[in-house]
Amino acid sequence: MINRLVEKIKKMNAPIVVGLDPMLSYVPEQIQKKAFTEFGETLEGAAEAIWQFNKAIVDAIYDLIPAVKPQIAMYEQFGVPGMTAYEKIVTYCQEKGLIVIGDIKRGDIASTSEAYAVGHLGRVRVGSRNYAGFHEDFVTINPYLGSDGVNPFLKVCREEKKGIFILVKTSNPSSGEFQDCLVNRRPLYELVGEKVARWSEEMMGDNYSYVGAVVGATYPQISMMLRKIMPKSYILVPGYGAQGGKGKDLVNFFNKDGLGAIVNSSRGILTAYRQEQYGAFGPEHFAQASRQAILDMVSDIRGVLEVTK
Amino acid sequence: MINRLVEKIKKMNAPIVVGLDPMLSYVPEQIQKKAFTEFGETLEGAAEAIWQFNKAIVDAIYDLIPAVKPQIAMYEQFGVPGMTAYEKIVTYCQEKGLIVIGDIKRGDIASTSEAYAVGHLGRVRVGSRNYAGFHEDFVTINPYLGSDGVNPFLKVCREEKKGIFILVKTSNPSSGEFQDCLVNRRPLYELVGEKVARWSEEMMGDNYSYVGAVVGATYPQISMMLRKIMPKSYILVPGYGAQGGKGKDLVNFFNKDGLGAIVNSSRGILTAYRQEQYGAFGPEHFAQASRQAILDMVSDIRGVLEVTK
């Protein structure tokens, strides 16, 4: 799957992933209204609204980008109907040829991590049959419990040729509270990065590893060091756009081959129709506003890649 | 909710929580067979089997214990039908008067953590109405992203009078890889414990805080220090029984009032019927074997509490 991701990024010349993290408040009124008319103001109605919203955006952008990253929390907040919508959007995106990175940030002790790995990337045994519950192509995972929380994911990735992105340095303001703690004069995120590098060597695709990392766009100084520590890991970079990261901050995330990073934007794309810049599209044409926002993002990031050449 | 938990623990004289973490392989054959006959060897069939297994055990033990801790990963591995079974078991246990600690170990950046908090402990807004998706009473959370990942949970706990247990030092063998890293000569888990203590002071019930901690039973030396650092936090102690923790290791987790800790056992209770000690019950009477295993655990833990007096 990492080979397929790299290939798609190269072909489209767009190291970009769109975060499908819809708040109900992002969804234009006409879609909410239609869903509530059909299903009432219920969890099912909310799930229908975010599904229709996502579907329209995916239909408008799938030819421009290699991958999407649905944030499972935004679906999970609507209970079981939300989880149903999550699985539906994973399936739909895969049918459209998109690679799906499930932003699930799971992490637990061994047998429990195994259940998460099996449920999201692998197949669970039921009697004589196997089933893939949520069947994402990649997922994000939390490393706080150490390698026996990560190993079950590695095992499933090996069997299924799928991949993971391990949280190393997150994009939020308080990420430093624990991640920046100095351990022998070096921040914890560097130690986590070194572990990721070791795991990634065990799990190589053609040029990059099935084991990637998450490093926030909001820390451009840190990115250079982490890029060096984890040369074979793809870096998933959240925080572009709404969280304050800009194109020029991204240059250090890429290797000299112009590869090695994939930049995520969520709110900036999903709510483009509300931004002054794309206001002319209006709420009826929200999906076209998202398309234009991606075209602009692609051009911004291509500018960065020119610099690395 | 923390007041209710403390009250129930006192009344039952049993600081015990049973982990409802069913692997399909734990479920006796007659229950699997029945579920597969009705629903086929499908995810729905698997979900039905673990639901019936859980229900029978809950029916046999609910009068002995204050709380249960379903591990969401064990349900999530069966996709949407598994999540449906999870919600069903949460509801059922609450109807039986049990307090439900959802072992979800979620943690993300601010707006995303808010979605998790709302989905598991709070209520999500849909049009003019509010819905509680998974409605646990407590959940476990992962602190790696720092306080802006924790704050949304605190906010919801304040509104709903619910609680959280924050991972401080987990029971698995590799928990030391990052949690034990020395930061200014002190292990990271102590710094996390200090943060938990600060959060817990902001969120007090009568004698204990709505903010608790998870500290594994497998580290009795560490427990004394963490008990001191977080005097107002209930400590959820996994690792008793199958993971190697024993009753006598637990004494340091309790305060002088005989309170302050709740000990979890999962596999040891759920699969009691397969253990030599309870073999006489046989697979048909698996729930009665679980009941006997709890009676023995209660007596073991009461012995520990005698020592603290």
Chai-1 contact restraints between the chains, C-beta under 6 A:
chainA,res_idxA,chainB,res_idxB,connection_type,confidence,min_distance_angstrom,max_distance_angstrom,comment,restraint_id
A,F36,B,G127,contact,1.0,0.0,6.0,A-B,restraint_1
A,E41,B,V126,contact,1.0,0.0,6.0,A-B,restraint_2
A,E41,B,G127,contact,1.0,0.0,6.0,A-B,restraint_3
A,E41,B,R129,contact,1.0,0.0,6.0,A-B,restraint_4
A,L43,B,Y131,contact,1.0,0.0,6.0,A-B,restraint_5
A,A46,B,V126,contact,1.0,0.0,6.0,A-B,restraint_6
A,Q71,B,T112,contact,1.0,0.0,6.0,A-B,restraint_7
A,A73,B,D108,contact,1.0,0.0,6.0,A-B,restraint_8
A,A73,B,T112,contact,1.0,0.0,6.0,A-B,restraint_9
A,A73,B,A115,contact,1.0,0.0,6.0,A-B,restraint_10
A,A73,B,Y116,contact,1.0,0.0,6.0,A-B,restraint_11
A,M74,B,A115,contact,1.0,0.0,6.0,A-B,restraint_12
A,E76,B,G119,contact,1.0,0.0,6.0,A-B,restraint_13
A,Q77,B,A115,contact,1.0,0.0,6.0,A-B,restraint_14
A,Q77,B,V118,contact,1.0,0.0,6.0,A-B,restraint_15
A,Q77,B,G119,contact,1.0,0.0,6.0,A-B,restraint_16
A,Q77,B,V124,contact,1.0,0.0,6.0,A-B,restraint_17
A,F78,B,G133,contact,1.0,0.0,6.0,A-B,restraint_18
A,G79,B,G133,contact,1.0,0.0,6.0,A-B,restraint_19
A,G79,B,F134,contact,1.0,0.0,6.0,A-B,restraint_20
A,V80,B,M83,contact,1.0,0.0,6.0,A-B,restraint_21
A,V80,B,T84,contact,1.0,0.0,6.0,A-B,restraint_22
A,V80,B,E87,contact,1.0,0.0,6.0,A-B,restraint_23
A,M83,B,V80,contact,1.0,0.0,6.0,A-B,restraint_24
A,M83,B,M83,contact,1.0,0.0,6.0,A-B,restraint_25
A,T84,B,V80,contact,1.0,0.0,6.0,A-B,restraint_26
A,E87,B,V80,contact,1.0,0.0,6.0,A-B,restraint_27
A,K105,B,D108,contact,1.0,0.0,6.0,A-B,restraint_28
A,D108,B,A73,contact,1.0,0.0,6.0,A-B,restraint_29
A,D108,B,K105,contact,1.0,0.0,6.0,A-B,restraint_30
A,I109,B,N172,contact,1.0,0.0,6.0,A-B,restraint_31
A,T112,B,Q71,contact,1.0,0.0,6.0,A-B,restraint_32
A,T112,B,A73,contact,1.0,0.0,6.0,A-B,restraint_33
A,A115,B,A73,contact,1.0,0.0,6.0,A-B,restraint_34
A,A115,B,M74,contact,1.0,0.0,6.0,A-B,restraint_35
A,A115,B,Q77,contact,1.0,0.0,6.0,A-B,restraint_36
A,Y116,B,A73,contact,1.0,0.0,6.0,A-B,restraint_37
A,V118,B,Q77,contact,1.0,0.0,6.0,A-B,restraint_38
A,G119,B,E76,contact,1.0,0.0,6.0,A-B,restraint_39
A,G119,B,Q77,contact,1.0,0.0,6.0,A-B,restraint_40
A,V124,B,Q77,contact,1.0,0.0,6.0,A-B,restraint_41
A,V126,B,E41,contact,1.0,0.0,6.0,A-B,restraint_42
A,V126,B,A46,contact,1.0,0.0,6.0,A-B,restraint_43
A,G127,B,F36,contact,1.0,0.0,6.0,A-B,restraint_44
A,G127,B,E41,contact,1.0,0.0,6.0,A-B,restraint_45
A,R129,B,E41,contact,1.0,0.0,6.0,A-B,restraint_46
A,Y131,B,L43,contact,1.0,0.0,6.0,A-B,restraint_47
A,G133,B,F78,contact,1.0,0.0,6.0,A-B,restraint_48
A,G133,B,G79,contact,1.0,0.0,6.0,A-B,restraint_49
A,F134,B,G79,contact,1.0,0.0,6.0,A-B,restraint_50
A,N142,B,N142,contact,1.0,0.0,6.0,A-B,restraint_51
A,N142,B,Y144,contact,1.0,0.0,6.0,A-B,restraint_52
A,Y144,B,N142,contact,1.0,0.0,6.0,A-B,restraint_53
A,Y144,B,Y144,contact,1.0,0.0,6.0,A-B,restraint_54
A,L145,B,T170,contact,1.0,0.0,6.0,A-B,restraint_55
A,L145,B,N172,contact,1.0,0.0,6.0,A-B,restraint_56
A,L145,B,S175,contact,1.0,0.0,6.0,A-B,restraint_57
A,G146,B,S174,contact,1.0,0.0,6.0,A-B,restraint_58
A,G146,B,S175,contact,1.0,0.0,6.0,A-B,restraint_59
A,G146,B,E177,contact,1.0,0.0,6.0,A-B,restraint_60
A,G146,B,F178,contact,1.0,0.0,6.0,A-B,restraint_61
A,S147,B,S174,contact,1.0,0.0,6.0,A-B,restraint_62
A,D148,B,N172,contact,1.0,0.0,6.0,A-B,restraint_63
A,D148,B,P173,contact,1.0,0.0,6.0,A-B,restraint_64
A,D148,B,S174,contact,1.0,0.0,6.0,A-B,restraint_65
A,T170,B,L145,contact,1.0,0.0,6.0,A-B,restraint_66
A,N172,B,I109,contact,1.0,0.0,6.0,A-B,restraint_67
A,N172,B,L145,contact,1.0,0.0,6.0,A-B,restraint_68
A,N172,B,D148,contact,1.0,0.0,6.0,A-B,restraint_69
A,P173,B,D148,contact,1.0,0.0,6.0,A-B,restraint_70
A,S174,B,G146,contact,1.0,0.0,6.0,A-B,restraint_71
A,S174,B,S147,contact,1.0,0.0,6.0,A-B,restraint_72
A,S174,B,D148,contact,1.0,0.0,6.0,A-B,restraint_73
A,S175,B,L145,contact,1.0,0.0,6.0,A-B,restraint_74
A,S175,B,G146,contact,1.0,0.0,6.0,A-B,restraint_75
A,E177,B,G146,contact,1.0,0.0,6.0,A-B,restraint_76
A,F178,B,G146,contact,1.0,0.0,6.0,A-B,restraint_77
A,C181,B,V183,contact,1.0,0.0,6.0,A-B,restraint_78
A,V183,B,C181,contact,1.0,0.0,6.0,A-B,restraint_79
A,V183,B,V183,contact,1.0,0.0,6.0,A-B,restraint_80
